[in-house]
């Protein structure tokens, strides 16, 4: 079992004809993802050939979905065009939109997320995220496909690079699905959304949750875990050495006073019964001990 994506997912790439879109379409195809076409306004009717795959290009997501039966989209467009691209996908009723783009203005993200909620048909993942992978089934985004195989661990992470590291650390056990939710101040899918899905997935045995300084998402996730999650959860919070008041890496990773500190998040998670590692490697060792692996 997996969450959100599987081997039947049919994916379109918004911005496929750009350099990043083409590069990562090639990577996704190589990892077995079913890519059925791309969307670039003004280039509809073209056909792009990538490693033997002939992929049609459409002007709108609605046209692409009608022609291909796509049920997921991944967005590789510049920040100033991202809002329009996501709204195009929402208007087409695409069930999952994975927004890889970094640097989208927060008010744009807030606008398209609110629009998705009002429509009630589209799950937004990201922005500024590495995407989602269910190993051996579907890989939507930029997560390396060869660092871990299929297994029983579910992973949800704010950080792309820590997603990769944790997958590599636990590669011999493997993952049902790994989800990078992004670290911007406003995101679509949250830790809680993924925790709920992993709890409901019968083949996910245990969960790794990676957070970071800033905001209160980890504290809210801790409360959800305490009330709703019966599977073992191991956590890691990045940013113990970050100076107060300075943005660190992600736009949402900023500590203000006593709010959003790594220690505060660690304390909240531990009170909910989550074992929290001091480093990613220690977190992986805790997971191994829990699974007797």
N, C-alpha and C positions, 0 to 999 in steps of 0.2 A: 504494500500500500504506500501511497505518497500523499502529500497535501498540495493542493492548488494546480499542479501540473503532473502529467504522466505521459506514457508512450503514445497516447491517442491525441495529445495536444497538437493543434495545427496553428503554426505561428507565422505572423507577418512581421516584417521589419520596417518600421517607419524611419526613413532616412537611409534606406538600404543602398542607394546610389552614391552616398557620400563615402569618404575614405574610412571613417570609423565603422559605419554601417556595413560596408563591404567586407572589411577585415573581420569583424566579429560574426557576420553571417557565415563566412567561410569556417570559422572556428565552431560555430553552433552546428553547422551541417556535418562537420567532421566528427562531432561527438554524438551524432545520431538524432539530433533534433529535427522534427519535421517542419521545415520552412516551406511555406506555400506561396510566398510572394512578398512584394515590398510596396511601400507607398512613398511617393515623392510628388507633391503637387507640381503639375506642369510637365511631368515626364510619363504620364499614363500612356500605355500602349507599347512602351519599350519592353524588351526582354533582356535580362541580365544573366549571363552564364557564369557560374561560379563552380569551379571544379566539377564540371560535367552536369551540374544542375541548371536547368533553364527556368529562371524565375521571372514571372510577369510583374510589371510595375504598374501601379494604379495611381490615379490622382487623389482618391479619397479612401478612407478606411471602409466606408459603406460599400464602395465598388469592390474593394478587395475581399471583403467578407462575403458578399453576394456571389462572387465568382469562385472563391476557394473554400468557403466554409470555415474560415479561420475562427478560432475561439480564444486566441491570445495574441497580443502585440507587444513588441519591444521597441522602445523609443531611443533612437540614436540621432537626435537633431540638436542644433545649437540652442543655447538657453533662451534666446529671444523668440524662437519659434516653438518652444516646447509646450506652452500653454495651448496654443491652437492645435497642435498635434494630438495632445491628450484629449481635448474636447472633441476633436474629430472622431477619436476612438470611442469615447463615451456615447456620442450621438449614434454611432453605428451599433451600439449594444455589445461591444466586445467584453466578454466576461472578466478577462485579466489583462491589465496594461502594466508592463514593467518599464519604469522610467529610469534609464541609466544616466541621463544627462546630469552633469554637475553644474552648479552656479545658476540655477533657476531662481529668479527673485521670489522671496517668500510669499509676496502677495499674489503672484501668479500661481504658486503651488496651492495656496489657500483657496484661490478661486476655483481651480479645476478639481480639487478634492471636494469642496462643498458642492460643486456641480455633480460629481459622481454620486455623492450621498443623496442628492435630490432626485436623481434618476433611479438609483437603487439597483442597477444592473451590472456595474463594473467595479471590480476590485483594483485599486491602485497599489502597486508595489514601488516604493521609492518616493521621491527622486533621489539622485545621488547615491545609487546603490549598485551592487555588483550583480543583482538578479537572483535567480532561483535555479537550483539543480536537483533533480531526482536522478541520481546516478544510474546509468544504463537505460534511462527512459527519455528524459528531456532536460535540456540545459538552455535556459533563456537568459541571456545577458553575457557577462564577461568572466564568470567563474571558470577557472581551469578545469577541464573535464577529467584529467588523468591523475588528480591528486588523491582521490578516494573512490572506492567502489560502493556498491549497494550494500546496505546493512540495516541496523535497527535503531540508530541514533537520529534524533531530530535536532537540528541546529537552527537557532534564530540569532542574528547578530546585527548590531548597528554598523560594524566596521567591515569593510571589504577584505582588507589584508588579514584581519584576525579570523575572518571566515575561512580564508585559505589555510592559515596556519593551523586552526583547529581541525579542519578536515584532514590535513596532512598528519597531524599528531595522532589522529584516531583512524587512520586509513585502513588498518587491518581489520577493524570492526565494521566500519562503513556506515553509510547514512541512508535513511529513508528519503529525507529531503533536507537540503540546507537552504535557508532563506536569508538574504542580506536585505534588511529593511531600510538601510540608509540612516544617515546621521544629521539630516537637516532639522531645523526647528519644527517644520510641519511635514509630516509624512502621511502616506496612506495606511497601508497595513502595519500593525503594531506588534510589539512583543506579545501582547495579550491575544491578538487574533491568531498568531502562530501557536502559542501555547495551547489555546483551545483546540485548534486543529490537530496538533500532535497528541493531545490527551484523547481525542476521539478516534485517532488512527490505531487500529488494533495491532499493527506491525511495528509501530514505533515503541521501543522498549524504554528509552530514557531520553532526556532532553538536555542539551547544552544551551544556555542563554548568555550571550555576550552583550554587555552594556558599556556605557562610558559616561563620563562626567556631563553635567548639564541637564536641566529639566527634571521631571519627576517620573519619567516613563518606567524606570526600573522599580521605583517604589510602588507604583500602581500595579506593575506586573507581580511584585512580591505579594501584594494583597490578593490578587487573582489566584496565584499559586496556592496560597494558604487555604483559600475557600473552595477551589475547584480542581486542582491538579493532584492526582494520586500517584503518578509516575515519578521516579526520581529525577530531580532537576539539579544540575551543577551549573554554577555561574562564574563569570569573570567580569570585572568592571575595570575598564581602562582609564587611566588618568590620575593615579594616586599622587604623582609628583608634579601635576600641572599647577602653575601659579594662578592664584585667584585673579579673576577679572580678565583673563586672556583667553581668546578663542584658540582652541587647539584642534587643528585638522578640520573637523567638521564644523559647519556653521552653528550647529546646535550644542556643541561641546564647550560651554562657557559656564564657569562657576561664579555665582554672585552671592557674596556673604557666605552663609552656611547652607545655602540652597544648591542642590545639584552636586554635592561633593561625592567623591568615590567612596569615602568611608561611610557616609550616610546611606548610600545605596547598598553597600556591602552589609551594613547592619540590618537594613530592612529585609534583604534577601535571607540572611541567616535566621532572622526571627521567623521567617516563613518556612524554615526547614531546608533551605537551599544551602548546599555546601559551596563556598566561594573560594576559588584559588587566588593566590597572590600573583601568579603569572599564568599565561596560557598553558605552559607545559605542566604546571602543577594542577591546573584545572583538568587537563587530559588525564593525569595520573589518578585524580579523584574519581573520574568517570570509569576508568579501568577497574579501580577497586570496587566500585559499586556493582559493576557487571561481572566481577571475578574474571577479568580478562587481562 
